[in-house]
Amino acid sequence: MRSPRYRTRTGRWRWGLAALTGSWAAAHPAEAQPRSVVVQADVGLAAPLPDLRGVGACTSLRAHAPWIGSFGPRFGAARCAFGDQVTSASELYTVAGGLSWRPSLHRRVHLVLEAEAGVAVLSGAGRALLGGALGVDVSLFEGLTVGPVLRYQQIVAGGVTPGDDLRFATFGVVVGFSSDLFRRAPEPPAARPEPPSDPHPATPWSAPAADDKDGDGLPDPDPLARVEPPPAAPSAAPPAAPPVAPVSAPLPAPAAEGDRDRDGVTDATDACPAEPAGLLVDPGRRGCPLPDRDHDLVPDAVDVCPDVTGAPHHEAPFNGCPGAVRVDGNRLRLEEPIVFDIVRLRRASSPTLHELRSVLRTLPPTLRVTIVGHAALEPNPIGRVQLAADRANVVRAWLETHGLRRANLVATPTPPDWVPATPDPATTESVDIWLSLP
């Protein structure tokens, strides 16, 4: 038999546990209001990192549902477009989910901390997305908030170096709508009317009705009644991948009959029937090339460095001398390849692009310039072709935006037939420039 002291201690613990349970039940009533869901729409300026060039715009729609206090999951989608690219590759779509914490700083001010992970669609291919946000929400009135936010997002390119990733920051303004905005205030409970007095009250030993086993005056529910579940909402079909438009490469013209040097000029009218005219044609002698000892498309008469291979240049002191771009047969070789953050031009490529523009401005207008893009590290074959085409189009758009006007400037992911099938290892993630006659 247990001692009275033990029974006294046990009774105190039971009373304490009952008091805690009662206080929790008072703070969390059984008929508490449902938790609110916050839907946010924001718009802001996006700038790639680390050079902060090519500022664009981002719009997004996100939803936050708190689980414990102000901590809970969030989901959202966004669209961004960078202003320095005038091609379809500048558009970026993201779908992400994560966690959000909104601690209260004031009665109407909340701090916003978010972390997310998801998928970004760029150049027709999906890539991993990581990011986070820091912001402030100010409640204007119940259910409506507004405030600034600073977001950081990183798109994993899948390359061998982390520098290939596309990183950008967005500073925007967020407007949030809570479900409390549309929720009606609870009406006070109506006074319960007093039941009429029964002249023949039931005695404690009177038997209940057959369908009222608990004796509360209400019929019991039928246990055999079938409860139909609510109809399931139709699931939206996933969006189909956009078709990739085929890009055709120009084919070289076949050699004419009676053309020994195969330069497109028949022997009857060719002043040099045994020597092809090449890319640098002498306008005074049909079918003959201009004198060019180093074969850099600069005639010896104006070549500052006639015995060293260089490239044409619109500035006379540099015409025909080695530089960032040089002529190698039918190819323009770049000493430093043009590099990308997935599809956006890096700032480090600016000197090479300006030198390339100077060379292309000086080339004969009859030459066809073909920009061939490459994306060897992209595992998806369709995405590889699309990304290569986008990179070539981005380079062409940059040249045209910076004053280059050539009617025969072509951008394609498919090189001409006479180009070797294996690209240069230095340009497997860049572009090649090829020269040919139209």
Helices and strands as residue ranges (DSSP letters): H 4-27, E 38-49, E 56-64, E 71-82, G 88-90, E 91-101, E 109-122, E 125-141, E 144-155, G 162-164, E 166-178, G 179-181, G 316-318, E 325-328, E 331-334, E 340-341, E 344-345, G 347-349, H 350-362, E 368-373, H 381-401, E 409-412, G 425-427, E 431-436
